[in-house]
């Protein structure tokens, strides 16, 4: 693989990780999932920073330090998986993952940051084994969590299945002649998959859509180039496709985190423009997200026990993650019934709620803005 291509792909992967790390760090709703993602993204940022430095200034230290960080990635993935399914991995699995990372780290340090081929192969086998254990954990306890969390688990499983073979191509001892190393793609797939996890809206279909867009962009451009100039080699076409696919993935990440911030500010701005009217109808018509919501009145809510309705109305805004588990079941039932992501309280007496479908705009910042708007609507005439 040519060094300029490797350098470009590494830089694109690093940029993608920093975009995701920045987006998760700026979230307004702290959560354990966000904490686990920050650790995982932090390790990935360190890994690709060291790899980029090694490409710019070749050094055994940078190369060994890169492998040192790589040894801890499986443990970070396991911790994230545990939080997604809310179940601790078996003690033997934790010991294996932790001891494996420690042993590989010590071997790298003892080798003076110049690990032997045997250590590199051991790292590859360890990463494969740890990935299998994480997937088994996610699949075994998927049914123990809510529908939204099941979507996160399924998305993480799909991502790991795609990431594993891509990451293995980085091991030159195993794959010596590949025109493109897959590590950069592996991290972009992982970040694209987990970028929805903080808001709880991860789905395999979203990841497949992102990958489809990236691959279509790369394939279309290369097809046009080859039609105009068929003399290009297969290796060049493969490398060009790789660069376009990685760039498209980075653009999707930039757009995703920027859209979340724009959506929430746009909603508040729209409502602020009609505040002088002080009537509920004007507030609910101020933004499409509100005007397209479904009104849930006493007739609709009559299907639920009175105690459940009171519990629901105790919150100004509800998502599938709000309140105790018993309340979440009722909330998710309503959300699923009306294909919504949020329930906005309009009044307690008579009981009225608004079912809102935010789609990909859903996120912690949007939740905060909707909670503010709920207070305004309740106080309106």
C-alpha angles and dihedrals in degrees: 000000000000115000096232091057091047089049093050095047092048091050091049092050091048091050090051092052092049091050091052093043090051092048094050093044091054094052113126094212114069114213139161090246089056090049092051091048091051090054092047093046090045091056091046090050090051091046096053093039090057091044091051091049090050091053092048096041108018109219136158088224094058091044093050093044089053091056090046091058092043090059090064098048094086091055091052090050091051092052091051091049091051091055094047093056093030091230130115115236118244114280091245091055092051092047092049093049095044096043091046091054092046095047093049090047092051092047090051092050093046090051090058090248090302103104119191125245089258091059091049092051089047089054091052092050091046093051092049092049093047091048091053090051092050091050091049090051092051094047095044095054101030092106092054094072137059126282092260092050090048086058090054091049093049091048092050091049091051091048093051091049089054096040098052099065092040093052092048091064088069089070104088090190088067102031112028104164108040112135091218130030112227101212094095091051091046093058093044090052090049093048093045089051096049098038090093096047098094091057091043095236102114115142132169089233090061091053092046090050092052092049091046091054092048094047092045091052092050095044094047095051094046092047090054091049094048092049090055095040112019093173093082114113124247090244092055092047090050093050092047091050090050092054093048093047092049092047091050090050090053091049090052090053093048091049093047097055093038092050092054091056094042093048095055095045091046090054094051092044092052093050092045090057092062100037091105089068091061094197124123096230093058092049093050092048094048096091133024090235088064101033092053093051122114117243113230109198134175091282093057094041091049088088089074130069115266092244090054092051090051090050091050092049091052087079125065090210131020134196130169089271099052123113132342122336095260090057092045091059092058092043093051091048090057093043092051093045093055098031089242136147099201140030113211118200112229099173141345096214111062092023109243132162135173119225108214127191108205096168112185091352089072114113144124094279091051090050090056092050093048090052089054092048091049089059091050093049093049090053094048124095 
